[in-house]
């Protein structure tokens, strides 16, 4: 991701801009403050994630000895999917036993860090992927952790081998029991935040775990589909419909996409499977989706 050009107060002053002119630019909106003494052009449209990344870029080379970017901030630098998390604070971890603090724009954690729990991202010290996943699992709600953790395993599959050791290293830290339960549930085959949340809702609804991204083929081996969720024994396919595929401005594109989806579902049903779809809104009101899944199994004449 391209970061916006940053304008430092020290550089502005050195170039002849006065402090009064900087204050006027901030009031008028021609400059936007993203951190103390750090600005971007007022026309730059920064969402919270982009603003957090920009603020992180100002830390490089300024971290104290023993400080490492961690938690949500590390997740952003590693490229994890994040959803509904507080991005107002930069998170760093100091390699010491005490002395942590939480301020308006910075959360300093204190806990020992092993050398193998630190890596470099764009020259900055950052907690490793496995350590970051475990830290998120300890400190974030389950929904947010599953989204971030699934994306970490999807992008970095070998991380699964490192997670048991990362959990063992954190055995004395607060929230580690919750982290163990959550990490065990993570699955890199979930391809989007909506699929991750859907899988979690399926689990909490007491339904059997589905197969993920299973390829469906005809008896002759012709590829038909690769649905999000598949219950072979129940004869049911589940699809999270959270893609923005119906919002294209291209004339006729919506009708064409809907037509292709209908043909795809017809092909799936020709194999003897029922198809149940749900949307983002229904992920948060999953009871009706559960009922549709159970009804679909009944139509397929396979007991749920």
N, C-alpha and C positions, 0 to 999 in steps of 0.2 A: 504494500500500500504506500502511495506517495504521500509524504508528510508535507504539510503546508510550510512555506518559508517562515521562519521565526525571526522576529525583530527584538533584539535585546535592548533593554534600557541603556546599558552601558555603551552600546554601539551608537544608539541615537544621540546620546549626550556627547559622545566623542565626535560625532559628525556635525555638531553645531545646533542640534535641536535642544531647546530649553525644557526644563522640567514643567514650566507652565504650558508650553506647547504640547507636551505629552499628555498632561491632564486634560487639556482642551480636546485633543484627538480622542481620548477615551470617552469624554462626555458626548462628543458629537457622533461617535460610532465609527470614525475612520480608523481607529485602532480597537482591537479587542484584547483584553488581558486573559491569558490562559494560565499564568502562574506569576508569582511575584517577580517583576522585572522582565517578564517575557510576554510578547504580544504577537498577534498576527494582524494582517490587513483586515480592515472592517468588512470588506466584501467577502471574506472567507467564511463559508458556511460549515461550521464544525458541529457534528453530532457529538454526543457524550463520549462515544468510543474514540472518535478521531481526536477529540480534545485530550483524552487521557493519553493517547499515544504521543501527541505532541508534547505534553508535559513530561512524559517519560524520556523523550529525546533530550530534554534539558538536564536530566540527571547524569547522563553519560560523562564520565570524567570528574564528577563532583561528589560521588558517593564516598562516604568515609571508609576507612579500612575496616573490614569485617562486615560491611553492609552489602546485601544482595537483594535485588528486585525479586519480589515473591508474590504469592497468592494471586489475586485477580490481575495485578499488573504483570506478573510473569505469564499468566494465561494469555493475556493480550499479545505479548511479545512472541509467544510460541504459536499464536494463531488459532487458539481454541475458539469454538463457538461459545458465545456468552449470551445469556438471556435474563432480563429482569434483575440485573445486579447493580449495586451502588458503585458508580464510577467516580465519585467525587474525591476519593482519597487515593493517593499513591501508596502502594504497600511495599515495604522493605523489611527484611529480616536481619537483625544484628546477631552475630555469632557470640552470644553471651547468655547467661542464665537469667538476668533480670534487667529492668530499665526500659521496658517497653512504654509506648505512649500512643495516644490517639488524639489527633488534632483535626481541625476542619478539613485540611487538604492532604494530610499524611498520616498513615497508620504504621507505626514502627513496632514490629514483633521482635521478641527476643527468644531465641532457642538455638541450641548447638546445630551447626551445619557441617556435615562431612564434606571432604573435598569432592567426592563423587556425586554430591547433591547440588553442585554448582556447575553451570556451563556458561558459555558466552554467546550472547545474541547481539549482533551489531556492535561488538566490543564491550558490552555492559555485562556485569555478572548477574546471572539470573538463575533461580532455582531450576533444577533439572525437570524434565517433563514428568517423571514419576513422582518426584517430591511435590511438584506443583499440584498434580492431581490429588494427592493425599491431603495436602494443605486445604484445597478447596473442599474436599469431602469432609474434613473436620469442621470447617467454618461456615459453609454455605448450606442452605436448605437442600433437600434431596433433589427437587426438580432442577434447580440450577446446576447442581453437581453432576447429575446424569447427563445433561446436555453437554456440559464442558468435557466430562470424562469420556463420553462416547466419541466426541469429535477428536479428542487426543488419541484414542486408540485407532480411530479411522485414519488419521494422518500419520501416526507413528506406531504401527502395529507391534513393533518389538518392545514397546513400553510395557506390554502385558507381562513380560518376563521380569521386569524390574519392580513392579508394584508390590509383590510380597515382601521384598527386602525393604522397600520404602515404608511399608506399613509396620514392619518389625522395628525399624529404626525410630518410629514415632510412637512406640508402645506406651510411653509415659506421658504423652501430650494430651491435652484436653480435646475431647471429641473423637478420639481414635477408635472407640468401639463403633460409633456411627459410621466412621470412615470405612472400617472393615466391611460392614454390611453393604454400604453403597458401592464400594469398589468391586465387590463380588458380583454386583448386578450389571456392571458396565459392559457394553458390547459395541465394538467398532463397526459392526455391520449396519447400525442405524445411520442413515445417510443425511439426516437433517434434525434440527431441534424438535420439530413436530413429531417425527418418528420416535425420537428418544422419549418424549413425554407420553406418547401413545403407548409405547411399550411399558412404561411405568404404570400408566392407568390400567392397562390390561392385567398387570401383576396385582395391583392393589384391589382390582375388581374380583380377584379370585379365579380368573380364567387361566387355563393352561398356557404355558409359554409357547408362542408360535415360532415356527421357523422363519428366519429373516432372509429376504432377498433370494428366495428359492426359485430356480428356473423351472418354468412349466413348459413341457414339450408334448407334442402329439406322440402317438404310439410309434410313428415312423421317425421321430427325432427332430421334427420341425419346431423351432423355438416359437413360443406363444407369448410369454410374459415373464417378468421377474417382479412379482408383487412384494409389497412391503412386509406383509404378514401372511403366513400360510399355516392353516391347521389341516393337515392332510387327513387325519383320522376323523375330523368333523366335517370335512368337505367344504371348508369356508376359506375365503380369501379376504383379508383386511387391507384397506388402502387409506392412508392418510392423505387427504386432498388439500395440502397447504401450499402448493405451488402457485405462483402468480401467472398461471398459463392462460387464464381467461381475460387478462387485462391488456393484451397487446393492442396498439393503435393501428396495426396493419389491417387494412380493409379485408374482411372475410376470414381473418385468422381465427377468430373465436369459433365460428361455425365449423371450420375445418378441424380445429383441435377437438371440439365436442364430438364431431363425427368419428375421428380416429379413436377417441376414448370409447365410444359406443362399440365400434368394431372390435376393439381389444377386449372389452367386457363380454361381448358375444362369443369371442373365441375362447375365453376362460370358461364361460358357462357351458360351452359345447364339450368341455372336458369333464363336466359333471360337478363343477364347483359353484357355490353361491358367492356373490361379491357384496361386501359391505364397505361403504365409504363413510368417512367422517371428516370434519373440518376443524380448524383451529378452535373455534368457539366450542365445539363439542368435546374437545380434549378436556375442557374445564367443567363440563357437565356430562360426564361419561356414562351416567346411568342409562340413558336412552340408547347409546351405542352398544352397551353391553346387552341390552334387551334385543337389539337387532341382530347381534352376533349369535345369540342363543336361538332366536327365531330362524336364522339362516341355517343353522345346524339342523333344526327340526325339518326344514324344507328339504334339506339334503338327506333326510331320514337317517341321520347319524346322531346318536345321543351325545349331548354335551356333558 
